[in-house]
Amino acid sequence: MSVSAAIYGCAGLVLDEAERAFFRAARPWAFILFARNIDTPEQVRRLIASLRDAAGHNAQILIDQEGGRVQRLRPPHWHRYPPGRAYGAIHAANPEAGLAAARLGARLIAEDLRDLGITVDCLPVLDVPVAGADDVIGDRAYAQTPDDVAVLGRVAAEGLLAGGVLPVMKHIPGHGRAGVDSHKSLPVVSASRRELEETDFPPFHALCDLPLAMTAHVVYTAIDPDAPATTSKKVIGQIVRGQIGFDGLLMSDDLSMEALAGDLGARARSSLAAGCDVVLHCNGRMAEMEAVAGEAPALAGAARARAESAEAMRLLRAEALDPAENHARLAEFLAAYGQDRWG
């Protein structure tokens, strides 16, 4: 039986009967977890088992575990990780140490995730921030130049893959110039095509061989003044699939974010029509998920092939790691370069 081209969240720590029934009927390709879904390791494992049982297949499980402000797994049960900018600061002082630290941090995150049954991490952040942009990206970005962002993002992706977890590069083709938080309103970027090609697009092009990417809910007036990337055929066709050359599985950012217009069904329909392979809905609200499900087709054709290729990549690569020894090593990296005081 086919699965649908959708990713859903759920409301709490356990599934209720309505959620079970909905997921059984919808059979989404994947689920995503948030802090509201997380208590203890054993509870998370039980929830993941329930989600997969309800969907009727070995669904992918996603999470945003970047470090810094964006990490759903937190102490006391899990380690706290630094934001991407901490690795960038080390890299600026000592490139070799910065790359080693960024890879190790991602590899340790993968160890945490795989232990729970989580298979996909929405990392690396490949956005290049510019002066005056909203802080929604801020220190989540590795650095402020495209070359540095690309090399640090590459080693982070390799660290996740080495731990058997799929990376998702975000937010393609670039959220770093956004003047507002796309969770709250629609960013409109007026930079020229040349500026975008010189600064925003290069990290995504450099990592275009990665298996998964998430769109930006951002309007780029130089390419398509009428629609954000997520719902723009021009941006996805000409830039994401064309100039950047990404041929992996493309997922929308969260459809429930305020940057998008229209009801949830219209948002899903527009995203899929623009070229997204799967749509993401995060907040777990049943009525909204039902609206998305009404528009989400079976995962088929090129989208299904991309999903299968990603899973094959995840299964190919895993390495042994001593977590205690390597957490100590990461702490030494951070302390040596004054990056052990992040919040």
C-alpha positions in Angstrom: 0.0 0.0 0.0 1.3 3.5 -0.9 2.1 6.2 1.6 1.1 9.8 1.2 3.4 12.8 0.4 3.1 14.3 3.8 4.8 14.7 7.2 2.7 15.4 10.3 3.2 16.3 13.9 1.1 15.0 16.8 -0.3 16.9 19.8 1.4 15.4 22.8 3.4 12.7 24.5 1.0 9.8 23.5 -1.4 9.4 20.6 -5.1 9.6 21.2 -7.6 7.5 19.3 -8.5 10.2 16.9 -4.8 10.6 15.9 -4.4 6.9 15.5 -7.4 6.7 13.2 -6.2 9.7 11.2 -2.7 8.4 10.7 -4.0 5.0 9.9 -6.1 6.5 7.1 -3.5 9.1 5.9 -0.4 6.8 6.0 2.1 9.7 5.9 5.6 9.2 4.6 7.0 10.7 7.9 6.3 12.3 11.2 8.1 15.2 13.0 8.6 15.5 16.8 8.7 18.7 18.9 9.4 19.5 22.5 5.7 18.9 23.3 6.2 15.3 22.3 9.3 14.7 24.4 9.7 13.7 28.1 12.0 10.7 28.7 13.9 8.4 26.3 11.5 5.5 26.9 8.5 7.7 26.3 9.9 8.9 23.0 10.6 5.4 21.9 7.0 4.4 22.7 5.6 7.4 20.9 7.7 6.6 17.8 6.6 3.0 17.8 2.9 4.2 18.1 3.3 6.5 15.2 4.8 3.9 13.0 2.2 1.4 14.0 -0.6 3.8 13.2 0.9 4.7 9.8 1.3 1.0 9.0 4.9 1.2 7.8 8.4 2.1 9.0 7.8 5.9 8.6 10.7 8.3 8.8 10.9 10.3 12.0 12.1 13.9 11.8 13.3 16.3 14.4 14.9 19.8 14.5 18.0 19.1 16.6 20.4 21.8 15.5 21.9 22.9 18.9 21.6 26.3 20.5 18.1 27.7 20.4 16.8 24.9 18.2 17.0 21.6 19.9 14.0 19.5 21.0 15.9 17.0 23.0 17.4 18.7 26.1 18.9 18.0 29.5 18.6 16.2 31.8 18.1 13.2 29.4 20.1 14.5 26.5 23.2 16.7 26.0 23.0 20.4 25.2 24.7 21.3 21.9 26.1 24.6 20.7 24.5 26.6 17.9 26.1 26.5 14.5 27.8 29.8 15.0 30.0 28.3 17.7 31.6 26.0 15.1 32.0 28.9 12.8 33.9 30.8 15.4 36.3 27.9 16.0 36.7 27.5 12.2 37.6 31.2 11.9 40.4 30.7 14.4 41.5 27.3 13.3 39.8 25.8 10.1 40.8 22.2 10.8 39.5 22.3 14.4 36.3 24.0 13.3 35.5 21.3 10.8 36.4 18.6 13.2 34.2 20.1 15.9 31.2 20.6 13.6 31.4 17.0 12.3 31.7 15.7 15.8 28.8 17.7 17.1 26.5 16.4 14.4 27.8 12.8 14.8 27.0 13.0 18.5 23.5 14.3 17.8 23.0 11.4 15.4 23.9 9.0 18.2 21.2 10.5 20.4 18.7 10.4 17.6 19.4 6.9 16.4 19.1 5.5 19.9 15.5 6.7 20.0 14.6 5.6 16.5 14.7 9.1 14.9 16.0 8.8 11.4 16.1 12.4 10.0 17.5 15.6 11.5 16.6 19.0 10.0 20.2 20.1 9.8 22.4 21.6 8.3 21.3 25.2 8.2 22.8 26.6 5.0 21.4 30.1 5.2 23.9 33.0 5.0 22.8 35.9 7.2 23.2 39.5 6.2 23.3 42.7 8.3 19.9 43.9 9.3 18.1 40.5 8.8 15.7 39.2 11.4 17.3 37.1 14.1 15.2 34.0 13.2 18.4 32.6 11.6 21.0 34.5 13.6 23.5 32.2 15.4 21.9 29.1 13.8 24.0 30.0 10.8 27.5 28.6 10.8 29.1 31.8 9.4 28.5 34.9 7.4 30.2 33.9 4.1 28.9 31.3 1.7 32.1 29.3 1.5 32.4 28.9 5.3 28.7 28.0 5.6 29.2 25.4 2.8 32.2 23.7 4.3 30.8 23.6 7.8 27.4 22.4 6.6 29.1 19.6 4.6 30.9 18.2 7.6 27.8 18.4 9.7 25.9 16.5 7.1 28.6 13.9 7.0 28.5 13.6 10.7 24.8 12.8 10.7 25.1 10.3 7.9 28.0 8.6 9.6 25.7 8.1 12.5 22.9 6.6 10.3 20.7 9.8 10.3 19.6 11.7 7.2 20.4 15.4 7.0 18.0 18.0 5.7 19.6 21.2 4.3 17.5 24.3 5.0 16.1 26.7 4.0 16.6 26.3 0.3 17.4 28.6 -1.6 18.2 30.8 1.4 16.5 32.4 4.4 19.5 34.6 5.6 18.2 37.9 4.1 14.7 37.6 5.6 13.8 40.8 7.4 11.0 39.1 9.3 10.4 35.8 10.9 8.5 33.5 8.5 6.8 31.9 11.4 5.0 35.2 11.9 4.8 36.9 8.5 6.0 36.7 4.9 9.6 37.8 4.3 10.1 39.7 1.0 13.7 39.8 -0.2 14.5 42.5 -2.8 18.1 41.6 -3.4 19.1 41.3 -7.1 19.5 38.0 -8.8 23.3 38.6 -8.9 23.4 39.1 -5.1 21.4 35.9 -4.5 23.7 34.0 -6.9 26.8 35.3 -5.2 25.8 34.8 -1.6 22.5 32.9 -0.9 22.5 30.1 -3.4 26.2 28.8 -3.3 26.0 26.7 -0.1 23.0 24.8 -1.4 24.7 24.3 -4.7 27.8 23.0 -2.9 25.7 20.5 -1.0 23.2 19.7 -3.8 24.0 16.0 -3.6 22.4 15.7 -0.1 19.3 13.6 0.0 16.8 16.0 1.5 16.1 19.7 1.6 13.5 22.1 3.1 12.1 25.1 1.4 12.2 28.7 2.5 8.9 30.6 3.0 10.5 33.7 1.4 9.6 35.8 -1.6 12.6 36.7 -3.9 11.3 39.6 -6.0 14.1 39.1 -8.6 12.8 35.7 -9.4 9.1 35.5 -8.5 7.6 38.6 -6.9 4.2 36.9 -6.5 5.0 33.8 -4.4 7.3 32.5 -1.7 9.8 29.8 -2.7 7.6 27.0 -1.2 4.7 27.8 -3.6 6.7 29.2 -6.6 7.2 27.1 -9.7 9.8 29.6 -10.8 11.9 29.3 -7.7 11.7 25.6 -7.4 12.0 24.9 -11.2 14.6 27.5 -12.2 16.6 27.8 -9.0 16.2 24.8 -6.7 16.1 22.1 -9.4 17.9 24.2 -12.1 20.7 26.5 -11.0 21.3 24.9 -7.6 20.9 21.5 -9.1 19.2 19.8 -6.2 17.6 16.5 -7.2 16.8 15.0 -3.8 13.5 14.9 -1.9 12.2 18.5 -1.5 9.9 19.1 1.5 8.0 22.3 2.3 8.7 24.1 5.5 5.8 24.0 7.9 2.5 24.8 6.2 1.1 26.2 9.4 3.5 29.1 9.5 2.0 32.6 9.0 4.2 33.4 6.0 1.8 31.4 3.8 -1.6 32.6 2.7 -4.8 30.6 2.2 -6.3 27.7 4.2 -4.2 24.6 4.9 -5.6 22.7 1.9 -4.7 25.6 -0.5 -1.2 25.8 1.0 -0.6 22.1 0.5 -2.0 22.2 -3.0 0.1 25.2 -4.0 3.3 23.7 -2.5 2.9 20.4 -4.3 1.9 22.1 -7.6 5.0 24.3 -7.3 7.3 21.2 -7.2 7.6 20.1 -3.5 7.7 16.3 -3.2 6.2 16.2 0.3 4.4 18.8 2.5 5.2 19.3 6.2 2.6 20.2 8.8 3.8 20.5 12.3 1.4 21.8 14.9 -0.7 18.6 15.3 -4.1 20.3 15.0 -6.5 17.7 13.6 -8.6 19.9 11.4 -5.6 21.4 9.7 -4.0 17.9 9.2 -7.2 16.7 7.7 -7.2 19.6 5.2 -3.6 18.8 4.2 -4.4 15.1 3.8 -7.2 16.0 1.4 -4.6 17.5 -0.9 -1.6 15.2 -0.3 -1.3 12.5 -3.1 0.3 9.2 -2.8 4.1 9.4 -2.8 4.8 8.2 -6.4 7.0 8.6 -9.4 10.2 10.8 -9.0 9.2 11.8 -5.5 9.0 8.2 -4.4 12.3 7.4 -6.1 13.9 10.3 -4.2 12.6 9.1 -0.9 13.9 5.6 -1.6 17.3 6.9 -2.6 17.5 8.9 0.7 16.7 5.9 2.8 19.3 3.8 0.9 21.9 6.5 1.7 20.9 6.4 5.4 21.3 2.6 5.6 24.7 2.7 3.8 26.6 4.7 6.3 27.2 4.1 10.0 30.3 4.1 12.2 31.0 3.1 15.8 31.4 5.9 18.4 32.1 6.0 22.1 29.7 8.8 23.2 31.3 9.6 26.6 34.8 9.9 25.1 33.6 12.1 22.2 31.4 14.4 24.3 34.5 15.1 26.3 36.4 15.8 23.1 33.7 18.2 21.9 33.7 20.0 25.2 37.5 20.4 24.9 37.1 21.9 21.4 34.5 24.4 22.6 36.5 25.4 25.7 39.8 25.8 23.8 38.2 28.4 21.5 36.0 30.1 24.1 32.8 28.6 22.7 31.6 26.9 25.9 29.5 29.8 27.2 26.6 29.6 24.7 23.1 29.6 26.0 
